[in-house]
Amino acid sequence: MLEKLTLKKTIRMILFLVPLAVLASVSYTLWSSGDANLSALLDISVPWLLAAVFLSLAPWIVAAIRLGLWARFFHLPMSTRDIFEIVLANDVAAAATPTAIGGGYAKLGLLIFHGTKPGLAASLMLIGSLEEYTVFAVLVPIVWFFFPPENINVTEIFLKFMPFRSLQSVAITLGILVALFLFFRYSKTAKRWKQRLMHKDGWLAKGLSAIQKTVADFRTALQLVAAGGKLRFLLNIGFAALQWGMRYSVFTALAFGFGLDPHPVKFLLLQWLLFTLMNIVPTPGAIGGAEIGFALLFKGVVPPGLLALSVSSWRFVATYLQLIVAASLMVFIEKPEKKKAHTEPVSGETEASFVAERAGDMS
């Protein structure tokens, strides 16, 4: 229930703050660039604008299909509405956290809320991440080799975004880590703390017991996937490529709408690099860092007079509009009753027989 309350607060905050952010962004763009950007904005091709909106919102459908395939595989008690709620919550919660953290905590919480055991919920998140990492690790290098964006120094750009750019910062961080290690290794006070924590009635022992159960659930889920879910995994890799391919093409559609002639594949790679850079920006939703990264990556391919408008337009369609629509949809989603936890055997002979049974069902 705590996850629901936190999510509701996040939704209310987004519905209040995002319109203000949009207004401030548009006002600054028009003020800093004069009438030229206003004219370009009014002249944008409506079909291409609608295509950009579609590319921003349609990935939710693909994400719901991916999650639905695993929900059916594990016989999870979730309806289509539940699945869409989880998908939307993931994006809504991501707006309130740094990009590297994302909305995974909301997805995990709602999976558990809808009856999935914690270990299985963690497995679903890991499986989804593995699908996406496979796409990025395989496809991006191949595509970059054949269609490398011009004038892009990846190392230089990453260094501009790294939080620890100076030797002084690195030295301070290492000094703190060494001091903590020495304290916990040799301090008598630290040893007393450890004895209290490791007592059988201590909260650490209870916590370790819960973790062991979660790990057992986690292991069972991965065994099931290995035994009978390979086809679903491969299918979801394709869906993940489609999902992120659309998300990385939002500005490509906007660029066509502004009358530019972007190379679709090269622009897709630049947007992938932009989203990657956003992971090391410590602000919620990568606010500020996303705009700076966009300007750095696209300054050589977008005319200077259109750069500010391009930043604001991309940010609005790819982020702000998405959040407003997602938060609004979640407001109208009926609040579900808490469901009974999904129970699957997780240990011993029962686990082995269950894995064998599910493998037989899937073969």
N, C-alpha and C positions, 0 to 999 in steps of 0.2 A: 504493500500500500504506500510505502514511503516513496517508491519510484514514481507512482502515479501523481502524488502531491508535488514532488519536485518537478515533474514534467509539466504539470499544469501551471506552476509558477513560471517556468521557462517559456511556455506558450504565451502567457499574458505579457511577459516582458518583451518577447519578440514582436507581438502585435502592437505594442506601444512604441518600441524603440526603432524598429526597422523602417516604418514610414518616415520618422524623423531623420534617420540616416539617409534615406533616399532623397528627401527634400534637400538636405544639406549638400549631398553630392551633386544633385542636378543644379542647385543654385550656384555652387562654386564653379562648376563647369561652364555654365552660361556666363557667369560674371567674369571669369578669367579669360574667356575666349571671345567674348563679344557676340555679334550677330551671326558670325560665320557658322558656329556650331549649332545655333538655333535653326538656321536655314538647312544645314545638313541633316539635323534630326527630323525636321518636318518633311524633308525630301526622301527619307529612307524608304526603300521598297517594302511595302506592307507584306507581300508573300514571304520575303526573306526574313522579316521580323517575326512573322508567325512560325516560320521554320525554326528560328532560334529559340522561340518559346517552347516549341514541341521538343527540340533537342534537350532543353533544360528539364522538362517535366517528365518526358517519356521514360527516362531511366528508372523511375519508381516502378513502372509496370514490369520491367525486366528484373529488377531486384526482387519484386514480389514473386515472380515466377521462380527465380533461383531459390528463395527461401521456401516456397511452396513445394518444390520438388523434394527437398530434404524433410519437410514436415510430413509429407506422405510416406517417405521412406522409413522414418522413425515412428510412424503412426501417432503423431502429436495431435492433441485435441485442440486444434486451432482452425478457425474459420477463415475465409478469404478476408473478411473485415479485420480480423485479428492480425493477419499477415501484413495488410496494408498499414495498419496502425503502427506496427513495429518498424516498417520501412520508413514511414513518415517521421516517426519519433527519432529515428537515427539522425536524420538531417536537421530536425528542429533542435535537438540537444547539441549537435555539433556547433551550432551558432553561438552557444554560450560557453564554449571551451576552445582552447587552442586546437588547431587543425590536427596536430599529432595525436591528441587525445581523442578527438572526434566524438561521435554520439554513440560509441559502442556500449557505454555504461547504461544508456537508456534502452538499447536493443537487448542487452543482457537482462536488465531488470524486467522488461515486458515479456521476454521469453519465459522467465521464471513465473511471472504473474499469471501467464496464460497456461501454466501447468507443466512446463518443461523443467526437469531436474537441473540443478546448477551445473553439474559436470557436463551434461548433454548440451545445455545452453552454451557453455564455454566451447564445446566441440563445434557447434554450429558456427560460432564466430570465427574459430580458427580455420575451419574448412572454407568459409567464405573468403577469408584473407588469403589462404593458399591458392584458391582459384584466381584471385586477382593478381597475386604476386607472380603466378605462372604466366599470366598474360603479359605483364610488364617485363618479366625476365626474358621471355622468348620473343615476343613480337616487337617490342620497342627497339632492341639492338638491330634486328633485321631491317626494320623500316628505316631506322636512322642511317644504316649503312647505305641504303639505296637512295634515300631522299634527305640528306643532311641539310638542316637549315643553315643559311649563310650567315657569316659574321657572328657566330655564337661561340663564346668561350665559356664552356660549362663550369670549369674550375674557378674562373674569375667571378662568375655570377654567384656561385655557391659561397665563396669566401665573403662576399658582400652581405650575405644573409646569416652567416654563422654567428651564434651568440658569443663564442669565445674566439675573437679574432686576434687578440694581442697575447704576447708571451706572458705578460703580467697576469692576465686573467687565468691562463692555464696554470701558472705557478701557484696562484692563490688556491685554485680548485684542488690541485694535487696536494698542497700543504694541508688543507682541511681534511682530505681523505686519509692522509698519513696520520694526522693527529687522532682522528676517530679510530683508526685501526689500532694504534698504540694504546689508546684509552681502554678499548674493549678487550685487548689482548693481555694487558698487564695490570690494570687497575683492580684493586680489591673491591671497590664499590661496584664495578661492572660485574665482577664475579658473583657478588651477593644478589644483584639483580637477576643474573642468569639462573641462580639456584631457585629463586622465588618463581620465576617464570616457568621453569621446567618441572615444578611440583605437579604431581598428578591431578591435583584439584585446581591448579592455576589456569588462568584464562588461555595461556599459550598452549597447554596440553589439550584443552578442549578445542582450541582453534585448529591444532594439528590433526585432531581426530576428524573434524569436519573437512579439512583439506584432503585427508586421505580418502574420504568417501567421494569427494568431488573428483579426485584423480582417478578413482576406480570407475566412476561414471564416464569420465573423459576417455579412458582407455577402452572401455566397452564400445563407445560410439565410434572410435577410430577403427576398431576391429571389425565392426559392422560395415563400415565404408570399404575397408580393404577386402572384405569377404564378398560383398554383393552390391556395392555402390560405385564401382569404378565408372560405369557408363554414365551415371548421373553426374559424377565429378567432371568427366570430359565434356558432357553437355553443358554444364554450368560454366566451364571455362569459355566456351563459345558465347554464352549469354553474358558473361562478365566482359568479354571483348566488345560486344555490342553495347552494353551499358556504358562503359567508360569511353568508347568511341563516340557515342552521342554526346556525352558530357564534355568531351574535349573538342567538340566541333561547334559549340555555341557561338564563339566569336567568328568562326569561319562564315557562318550564315549571316551574322551582322556585317562582316566586312563586305560580302557580296551586296548586302542591302545598302551600304554606303557608296556603292559604285566601284569598289576596289576589285582587284583580280587576284585573290589569294590562291596559293597552292594548297588544296585541301589536306594533303598528307603532311606537308611541312608545317602548316598551321596547327594541325592536330598534335604534332610533336612539340611545338612551342607551348601549347596549352597543357600537355602532359608535364613538361618541364616546369611550367608555372605552378601547377597543383603540387608538384613535388617540392618546390621551394616553399610553398605555403605551410608545409609540415614543420619547418624549422622557425616559423614565426610564432612568438609566444603569446600573441594577443588572441582573444576570442574570435573565432571565425577568420583568423589571419587579417584582421582589420588593419589597414595601413600597409602592411607588408605585401598583400595581394596586389594593391594598386601600384606600389613601387616596382614589384616584380614584373607586372604587366608592362610598365613603361620601359624597363630595362630590356625586356625580351623583344618587344614589338617596335621599338623606336626606329629600327632600321628598315622595317617593312610597311609601316603605316606612316602616311604623310604627317609631318609635324603639326599641321593645322587640325588634323583629325585625331591626334593621339589622346588628348584629354577627353574628348567625347567618346572615343572608343573604350577607354578605361571605364568611364561611368556607365556606358551602355552594357558592356560585358558584365560588370559587377552587378548591375540591376537585374539583368535577365538570368544570369547564372547563379546568383546568390539571393538577392533581396526578394525578387518575385517568387523564387522557389520557396523561400522561407514563409512568405506571406500566405501563399497557397497551401503549403503543408500545414502551417499552424491553424489556418482557417478550417481546413478539412478535419483536423483533429478535434476542433471545437464541436463539430457536428457528429463526430463518431460517438455512438452510444457507449456509455460506460459499462464495461462487462462485469459480470460477477466473477469473484475469484474462483479459479478452478482447482480441482484436486491435482496435486503434483503428479506428473507423469512418472509412473513407476516401471522400471525395467530392472531385471536382475543385474547385479554389478560385481559379483564375486563368486569364486569357487566353481563347483561343477555346474551350478545353475547358469552362470555366465557363459561357460563353454558351450553348454547345450543350446542356450539362447542364440549365441553367435552362429552356431551350426544351423539352427532352424531358420534364422533370417537369411543366411547365405543360400540355403536351399530354396527359400521363397523367391529370392532375387535372380536365381540362375535360370 
